[in-house]
Amino acid sequence: MAHLEPPLSRLKEGETNLVELERFTRLSFEEVRRDRRLTWALRYGLLESIQNVIDVACAVVSQRNLGYPKSYAACLRLKLVPNSQPR
C-alpha cells in the first residue's frame, strides 16, 4: 500500500491545517482584519488546505485510473461527484 502514502500524508496535513484554522473561530473578524500576521496566517492556511484537497483528489483519480482530467476542477468532479464527467 505504499502508493497510498502521499494522499494519506496530505490528508493528515489537511487535518492538522483544519485544527489550526479552527483556532480562528475564537477571534472576531475585526481582530483578524487589524492584525496583518493573523490575516496572512489565515490566508495561507486556507490556500494550503485548498491545495491539499486538490492534491488528494488528483492522486486518487490517478491511482484509481478514473480518467484524464484537464484541470484541478475536473479532478475534484471525478473524485467527489459520482457519475460526473470532466469538462
LINNOR-V416310 format. One record per residue. N is the residue number from 1. PHI is phi in whole degrees, -180 to 180 (none if undefined). NEAR is the number of other C-alpha atoms within 8 Angstrom. D_LAST is the distance of its C-alpha to the last C-alpha in Angstrom with 1 decimal. Layout:
<<N;PHI;NEAR;D_LAST> <N;PHI;NEAR;D_LAST>>
This chain:
<<1;none;4;30.8> <2;-61;4;30.8> <3;-68;6;27.1> <4;-92;7;26.4> <5;-62;8;28.5> <6;-59;7;26.0> <7;-64;11;23.7> <8;-65;8;26.9> <9;-66;8;28.5> <10;-68;11;25.5> <11;-65;11;25.8> <12;-64;8;29.5> <13;-63;9;29.0> <14;-63;11;26.5> <15;-64;8;29.2> <16;-62;8;31.8> <17;-60;11;29.8> <18;-64;9;29.5> <19;-62;8;33.2> <20;-65;9;33.9> <21;-65;11;31.6> <22;-62;8;33.4> <23;-61;8;36.6> <24;-69;8;35.4> <25;-68;7;35.7> <26;-80;6;39.5> <27;-103;8;39.4> <28;-85;7;39.2> <29;-57;6;36.7> <30;-64;6;39.8> <31;-62;8;40.8> <32;-70;11;37.5> <33;-62;9;37.3> <34;-75;6;40.8> <35;-105;8;40.4> <36;-60;8;38.3> <37;-64;6;38.2> <38;-64;9;36.9> <39;-60;10;34.2> <40;-67;8;33.1> <41;-63;8;33.4> <42;-64;10;31.2> <43;-60;8;28.6> <44;-63;8;28.6> <45;-60;11;28.5> <46;-66;9;25.5> <47;-63;8;23.6> <48;-66;9;24.7> <49;-66;11;23.7> <50;-62;8;20.2> <51;-63;8;20.0> <52;-60;12;21.5> <53;-61;10;18.9> <54;-62;11;16.1> <55;-61;10;18.4> <56;-66;11;19.2> <57;-60;12;15.7> <58;-67;12;14.8> <59;-65;9;18.3> <60;-67;10;18.0> <61;-58;13;14.7> <62;-67;10;16.7> <63;-63;8;20.0> <64;-98;6;18.9> <65;50;6;16.8> <66;-88;9;13.8> <67;140;7;11.5> <68;-124;5;10.6> <69;-66;10;8.0> <70;-95;8;7.7> <71;-153;6;8.4> <72;-63;9;10.7> <73;-60;6;8.6> <74;-66;12;6.4> <75;-59;15;10.0> <76;-66;12;11.1> <77;-64;12;8.9> <78;-64;16;9.9> <79;-84;12;13.4> <80;-98;7;14.1> <81;-112;8;12.7> <82;-60;7;14.3> <83;60;5;12.8> <84;-98;7;9.2> <85;-115;7;6.5> <86;-65;9;3.8> <87;-100;5;0.0>>
